[in-house]
Amino acid sequence: MALETQELASFAVLAEQLHFGRAAARLHISQPALSKRIRSLEEKIGGPLLVRNRRGVALTPAGTLFYKEARRIIHDMEVAFEAVRGATGGELGKLRLGVGMSTVHSLVPRALLKFRESAPAVEIEIADMPTLRQIEALIDGRLDVGFVRLPVKHPLVAVRKVLTERLTIATSEKFNGSLTMKGIQDQPFILIDRGVSATYHDHCISLCDRSGFTPRIVYEPNDMFTILNLVSAGIGVSLVPKAARAMHVSGVKFAPVHSSYAEWDIGMAWNRKLESEIIRKFADACRPE
C-alpha cells in the first residue's frame, strides 16, 4: 500500500470542509477528481472514512482518527521540506570551522559576523588546530572549512587565498634593545610548542636561522595568550603573528620584521566533493570588503 501526498491533502481538506464542492474548489480540482482520490484512499485503508448523504459529508470513527494522523503527516512533511529547502539555500545546517593562531583574532571574527547576517540559523562549531590537522579533517569530512597555511597541494582540497600574515617581534615594554632580529638574538625566546603548530614553530626557527642565529628557547607554551603574558613579564621575547596585536595584552610592544621571509599566505580551504551552499555563503563572507 502506497499512500500519495495528494490523497492525504485532499482527505484533510474534505474533512475540514465536510462538503465535496467547497473542498474541490479549495483544492482547485473537479468534484469527480476529488471523489476518485477519496475512493482510492479508502480502498488502500480498507474501509470507509466518510459517510456521504444529501446534507454533505460526515467522518466515520476511522475517518476521525485518520484525519488526525493525516494532519500530523502533512505537518511533518512541511517541516521536513522547509528544513531541506533551508539547508539547500544555506540558511540551515551546521558549519564546522578549523582555525589557527593567525586567523582566530583577525579574519574569522569579522567573517563570522558577516556570515551571521545571511545565515543566522546555521549552527557554527570552531576547532583550533594547525594546518596539517585541518587538511586531514577536511579530507575526512570532519571539517567544512579550514584556514590553512599555503601552499596546500591535495586533489580533494580547494583553497582560496584570504590573508597575508607576517611574523612580528614581541618584547616587554621595558626592553631597551634594538627591536630588530639582530637586536633580540641574544635574548631568551618564548615560542609556541611545536606540537601545537609545527609549521609556525619551524617558520620562527628558520627566520632566526636566516638572521644568523639559533634562538635560545626557554618556554614553549600552548597558546598565544600565555606567550604574550610571559613576554609582558619580561621572561623573554617572541615572534608572533601580526594579528596577535588584537589580543591587547598590556605591557607588550611589537615591531615588524623587515624580511619577505617573515610573510606567509593563509587560505580558506574546503573539500571539493563536499562543497555546499553554506560553504559558499561563508566564502563570500571572507571576501575583503
Secondary structure, 3 states (H helix, E strand, C coil): CCCCHHHHHHHHHHHHHCCHHHHHHHHCCCHHHHHHHHHHHHHHHCCCCEEEECCEEEECHHHHHHHHHHHHHHHHHHHHHHHHHHHHCCCCCEEEEEECCCCCCCHHHHHHHHHHHHCCCCEEEEEECCHHHHHHHHHHCCCCEEEEECCCCCCCEEEEEEEEEEEEEEEECCCCCCCCHHHHCCCEEECCCCCCCHHHHHHHHHHHHHCCCCCEEEECCCCHHHHHHHHHCCCCEEEEEHHHHHHCCCCEEEEECCCHHHEEEEEEEEEHHHCCHHHHHHHHHCCCC
